Amino acid sequence: MISALSHITRLARAGIVFAREGVFGAVDPALIPPPALLAVKIARLIERKNAQTGPKLSRALTRLGPAYLKLGQFLATRPDVVGVAMARDLENLQDRLPPFSMTEAEHVVAASLERPMSQLYASFSPPVAAASIAQVHRAEIDKDGVRKTVAVKVLRPNVAAQFRRDLGDFFFVARNAEEHSAEARRLRLNEIITVMSRSVAMEMDLRLEAAALSEMAENTKNDPDFRVPEVDWDRTSHNVLTMEWIDGIALNDHKRLAESQTDLPDLGRKVIQSFLRHALRDGFFHADMHPGNLFLGSDGRLVAVDFGIMGRLGLKERRFLAEILLGFITRNYRRVAEVHFEAGYVPAHHSVENFAQAIRAIGEPIHNRTAEEISMAKLLTLLLEVTGLFDMQTRPELILLQKTMVVVEGVARTFDPKLDIWKVADPVVREWIERNLGPLGKIQGALAGAGELGKAASGLPMLATRAMTVLEQLETMTRNGVRLDDETIAAIGRIRAKQTRWRTIGIWVIALTFIGILLTVR
């Protein structure tokens, strides 16, 4: 009860902030249940005069603090939950907060790495960027007598406690929404908040971001167009991440890119192919590839930073993605439909033919347009919308993939508005399909299957031994009966007594209710 009151109090404060910033005025009244319409009208009475201008929800979330900022960023990847218009509003949400002091930053670094600052860094500058979870400093280290510039990411003090409190509020809302709303259960709001909480937990342990950097470095070590910064593990801990400083040109710095005479169409190609290669080949991709997180290095390769949000795709999801892209290219809509059923994404009681017809409605308009007008991200967006009509459960990993593709495609087309996405993607998609779905892939799959069967066969003797043990125990129980110790019997007695007590109380409540009704009638 006390916990619920705490949640409600904090959520009421958030509601006041939303009302002041005009968020409720942006909600479609048709989507609001009739009993809540009056509450919305009352909330709008305290709306600020200038609340109708600018991104209302983004402004409100920024005022509410780090956890709400992250919630907004996460929901921007979920147009299926908040709607396309609101998702676009949230895309503009800037994760920028005032920096904390140098004294606090140095204290966090020294305490986390258990060494004085003078032993760790030759120089340590004021913060160059500050976000909801951490801020970044430029520093120098002495390595083998040579000065090297590094970036030092420092976690905000006490940020974990604040996130735990606010995430508890989000779970409270999600649980209650799912209890009373079928739509909330379909969208799996509780699972959405769970995924978000895991993502935030990973972001708040900078060792995990360092591990993501290291994993992607291994995956991309032979890539001609992409690399990631090198991690300094000796100066990295839960609260501190030290890595190579990138001096490249940020992809949002169009002036410097123009001055460097960069081949912009080729740069767009690198962005698209790098992302698809990571998603399809590796099943591990950078899920926040906006232009501020991408740099063009002096060697002509792309360099990505900020690995707090990463996406993973299993082999099933990668096959699904490759096959639907190939199906749309070849106009084999039935195959696209079959892939959804084979993956278990669409319930079996639906008709494959009807689903193929719905997919045709998406695919056919593509073939009436020029290549530069065809958006792969838009196609996936429409596909996810159509699947909702066929009871396809929300797939967070596919939504994150689709949302990242929207961003990546947008970045690429700023460099070449006439970029043929399909032509650029073709070699990456075709290579993956040939390797995994072609004859060689089928042979490798068969060998892998044989290996799994071998493992299962080698475990049969152990399984047989366990089965015999269980059967012997069952036989003993059947012959001698089930014996319970005194403590178990006492516990069962207490449970039965409690059940009986509550059943008796319930019967009396029902009886008194009927008596009250009879007296009222008389």
N, C-alpha and C positions, 0 to 999 in steps of 0.2 A: 504494500500500500504506500509506504513512504517512498519507495523507489519510483512508483508510478507518479506520485505527486511531484517528485524532483524532475522527472522527464517532462511532465505537463508544464511545469513552471518554465523550464528552459525553452520548450517548444512554443509556449505562449509569447515569450520574448522574441523568438524568431518570427512568429506570426506578425507581431507588431512591426518589426523591421520590414517584412514583406509588404505589409499594408502601407507603411510610410513611403516606400519606394514605388508603389503603384503596380506591384506584381499581380494582385488580384484583378486589376482592371484589364490585364492582358489575357485573362483566362476566358475561353469561350463559355458563355452561360449554358449552352446546350450540354456541356460536359459535366455540369455541376448538379448533383442530386437536389431536388426541390427543397428538402429541409435545410440545405446548406446555403441556399440563395440569399436568405435573410442575413445570415452571418457575413457573407461576402459584401452585401450592401452596407452593413454596419462598419465593416473593416475599411471600406472605401471612404468613410467619413473622415478618417485621420490621414488620408493620402496627402503628401506634400504637393504644393501648387505646381512645381516644375517636374513632378514625377512622371509626366506623360512623355518626356523626351528622353532619348537614349536607351541603352540596353538595361531595362528595369531589373530583371532577375540577376544579371551579372553584378549590378551595383549593390543589390541586397546581399548577395552571397559574399562579396568582398567585405562588406561591413560586418558580417557575422563571424569572420575569422577563418583560420587555416582549414579546418575540417570541412566547412561549408564550401570553401574554394575548391577543395579536392572533389567534393560531391558534385559541384557544378561541372568541373572538367570531366569527371567520369560520366555524368549524364549526357554530356555533349556527344559521347560515343554511343548513346542509346536513344536514337530518334524513335525507336519502337515504343519507348516508355514515355518520353516527354513530348513527342510530336516533332515534326521536321522544323517548324518555325522556331520553337523554343530551343531546339538543338543548335540551330544556326546562331541564335542569340548567345548561347553558352560557348560557342566556338571562339567568340571574341573575348572570353574571360581571361584576363591577364593574371597569371599567378605571380604577382609582384606585391611585396609587402615592405614596409620600412626595415632596414637592416638593424640587427642588434649590435651592441657596442663592440669595439675592438677588444676591450678588457674581457668581456664575456667570451668572445670567440677564442682568444688566446688561452683563457682558463679551460674551456672545453677541449681544445687541442692538447694542451699539456697534460690534463688529467686523463684523457682517453689514451694517449700514446705513452703516458708514464715517463715522460722526459721533459726537461726544460725546453722552452721555445728556442733558446740559443743553440741547443744541440740538434734541433730538428731542422730549422730553416735558417739560411743566411740572411734572408729578409722576408718580411711578411706584410703585405700591403692592406689598406682598408678594403672592405668588400666591393667587388665590381658588379655583383648582381645578388638580389635577395628575393627568395620565394617563400612559400608557406611553410616548407619543411626545413630548408637549409639555405645557406648563402655561400657564395664563392669568393675566395681571395686569390690574388696573384702572389706567388712567393718564389723564392730561389733556394736551391739546395746546392751543396758542394758534393760532387760525385767524382771521385778519382781525380781531385784537384781541378775539376772543371765546373764552372757555374752553369746550372741548368734551371730554366724557368718551368714552374709547375703550377697547376691549378689545385687549390685546396678547398674542398667542399666541407662545410661545418654544419652539423645539425643544430637546429634552434634549441636552446635550453627549455626543458619542461614541455616540449611539444607533444611528447608521447602521452602524457596525462591528459592534456586537453583533447587530443584525438580520441582517447578511450571514452571520455565523458560524452563527447558529441556523437560518436559512433553508437554508443548505448542508446541515445535518443533516436537515431535513425532506425535501429533495430526495433525499438518500441513502436514506431510508426508502421514499419513494414509488417510486424507481427499482427497488429490490430487491423491493418488494411486487409491482409490475407484472410483474417477471420470473418470479415464482413463483406468482402467484395470478390466475386468470381473473376473479374478482370485482373485484380491484383494477384490472384492465385495463378492466372494464366501467364502473367508477366513475371511471376516468381520474384516478387520484390525482396523477399527475405534473402534469396540467393544472390540477388544483385548487390545488396548491401554486404553480404558475406564476401563476394568477389572483391568489392571495393576495399573492405577492411583488410583482406589479404594483401592487396596491391599496396595499400598505405603502409602496412606492417613491413613489407619488403623495402619500400622507399625509406623507411625510418631506420633501417639497418644498412648503413652504407657499405658494409662488407658484401652484401648481396648485390648492390649495384656494381661493385668492383668485380664480383664473380660474373655478372652479365657481360661486362666489358671483356673479361678474359675469355668467356665462352664464344662471344662473337668474334674476338680476335682470332681464335683458332679456326672458326668456321670460314673466315674471310681472308686467311693468310695468303691465299693464291689468287684472290680476286684482283683483276687489273684496275678496277675503278673505285674501290672502296677500302677504307681501313678505319680503325678506331684508336683512340689514345691509349698509350701504355700506362698501366697501373703501377704505382710505387707501393708495393705491399708492405714495406717496412714502415711506411707512414700512413697506413690505413687501418681503421678500427671501426667499431660499431658507429661511432659519432663523427668520424673523420675519413675523408677519401682524398688521397693525393694522386694526381695523374698528370700526364704530359700536358703542357700548355699548348693550345692550338693557335698558331698565328695566321691561319688561312683567312680567306674572305668569306664572311657569312653570306649565305644565299639570299638573305633579305637586303643586302647592301648592293643594290643594282648599280649605283654610281661606280663603285670600285670594280665591279664585274665588267662594266663597260670600259673603264679605263685600262683594265688588264687585257682587253681584246679577247676575252674568253669566247669560245665557240658555244653560244647559248643553246642552240638546238641539240648539240652533242651533250651538253650538261643535262638537259631534260631527259635525254636517253639514259644517261648514267643513273639518274634518280629513279626512274621507273624500273629499269632492269635490276638495279641493286636491291630494291625492295622486293620484287617478285622472286629474285634468286634466294633471298633470305627466307621468305615465306614458304616457297615451294621446296627448295633444295634442303634447307636446314630446319624448317618448322620452327624458327626462332627469329622474330623480327622486332625492330625498333618501332614501338607503337606511338611515338610522338615526333614524327619526322616533319615538323614544321620548319620553315626556312631559318629560324633563329637557332635551331639545333643542328644545322648542317653547314659545313664549311668546305670551301674548295682549297685544297692544299697546294703548295708550290709545285708538287709533282703531278698535278692535274687530277689527283684522286679525291673523291668525296671523303670527308671525315665527319662522323656523327658524334655528338656529345649528349649528355643527360640521359642516362639509361635507367631512369626510375620506373618508366612504364614500358614493359616488354610484352609481346604477344607470343603465344605458342600454338602450334597446330600439330596434332597427331597425324600419323600416316593416313588415317581414314579421312580427316578433314582436308589434307593436301590432295588426296585422290579426288575427293568431292570437288574441290576448287578447280583442279585441272580438267576434269571431265566436263564440268558445266561450261567452262570457257570454250573447250573444244566443241561441245555440243552446239553452242550458240554460233560459233564460227562456221560450222558445217550445216547448220539449220536442222540438226537431228534433235528435235524437241522431245520426242518420246524418250530418247536416251537420257536427256537432262532430267526428265521426270523420274525415270527408273533409278537414277543415281540417288535421288532424294529418298526413294522408298528403300533402296538397298542399304543406305546409311542409317535408316531408322528414324529419319527426321520427320517424315510425314506418316501418320498412322495408317495401318494397312487397310482399314475399312473404307478409305477413299479410293476413287477410281484413278488408275494411272492415266487413262485416256482423258479424263476431265482435267487432270492436273497438267498434262501435256498441252491441252488446249489453252489453258491459262498462261502457260509459259510461251506458247506461240504468240500470244497477244503482246508479250514483251519483246520477243526476238524479231518478229517480222518488220516492225518499224526501223530496226537497225539497218536492214538491207536496202532501205530506200534513202539512206543518207550517205554523205561522203565520209571518208575515214576519219577526218579531223573532227567531225560532229559527233562521233560515237564515243560515249563515256563509259568506260569499263566500270567505274565506281557507281555511276547512275544505274547501269544495268543490274549490278548486285543489289543496289538499294531497292529497285522495283521488284527484284526477285524475292527479297526478304519480305516485302509488303504482300506479295501474292501468296507466299507460303503461310502467312497468318490466316488467310481465308480457308486453308486446309489444315488448320489446327497444328501447324508446326510449332513446337516449343521453341522459346527463345534460346538461341545458341550464342552465349556471350563471346566465345572465341571468334565466331564468324562475324558478329557485329563489330568487334574490335578490328578485325581484318578489313571489313568493308569501310569502316570509318577512317582507318589509316590510309586506305587506297584513295579515298576522297581527297585527303590532304596531299598525298604524294602526287596524284594526278594534277591537282591544282598547282602545286609547285612546278611540276614539269611543264605545264602549259603556260606558265608565266614566262618561260624562256623560249617557248615555241608554240604560239597559239594554234598552229596548224598541225601539231604533233599527231601522228597516226599511232595511237596507243596500241592498237592490235598488232601493227607491223613491228613496233618496238618490243612488244611482249612476246611475239611469236617464237623467237629462238629460245627464250628461257622456258616457256611453256612446253614447246615441242621437245626440247632436250629432256625435261622431266618426264614427259609422257613416254618417250621412247625408252628411257632408262627404267621406268617403273611399271608401265602398262604394255610395253612392247614385248617381243619375243624374249629378249634378254632379261627384262624385268620379271616375266612369268617364270623363267628358269630359276632366277634368283629367289623368287617367292616360293617356288616348289622346294628348293634346297632348304630355305629357312623353315618351311613347314615340316620337312623331313627331320630337321634338327629338333623342332619342338616335339614331334612325335617320339623321337629318340629319348628326349628328356623325360617325357611322360612314361615311356616304357621302362626307363631305368628306375622310376619311382614306384612302379607297380609292386615289387616285393614289400616295400615299406608300407604301402597302402593296405596290402593283404594282411600283414602282421597286425596293423592297427584295427582292421575290420574284425579279425579273429578275437582280439582283446575285447572289443566292444561286445561282440556276440557272447563271449564267455561271461561278461559282466551282466548282460541281459538275462542269460540263462540262470545265473546265481540269484538275481533279483526275483525271477519268476518262481524259482524253487523255494527260496527262503523268505520272499516278501521284501518290501522296501522298509528299511529301518531308519528311523529318525532319532537324532540325539535330543536331549532335554532342551537345549537352547533353541533348536529349530522348532520344536513343538510349541515352546513358549512364544516364539516370534509369530508363528501362525495363529496362535490364540489371540495375541494382541491385535493382529490385523483383522481377524474375524470380529473381535469385539468392537473395533473402531468402525468397521463397515456396518455392523448391526446398529451401533449408536446413531450414525448418520442416517441410516435407513429409517429408524424410529422417528428422528427429528423431522425427516422429510414427510413421513406419513402424517405426523401431527400438524405440520404446516398446511398440507393439502386439506386435512379435515377441518381445520380452523377457517380456511379459505371458503370451503363449501358452506360452513355454518354462517359465515358473514354474508355470503350471497343469499342464503335462504332468509336470513333476518331482513336483508335489504328488500327482498321481493315482498315479504309480508308487510 
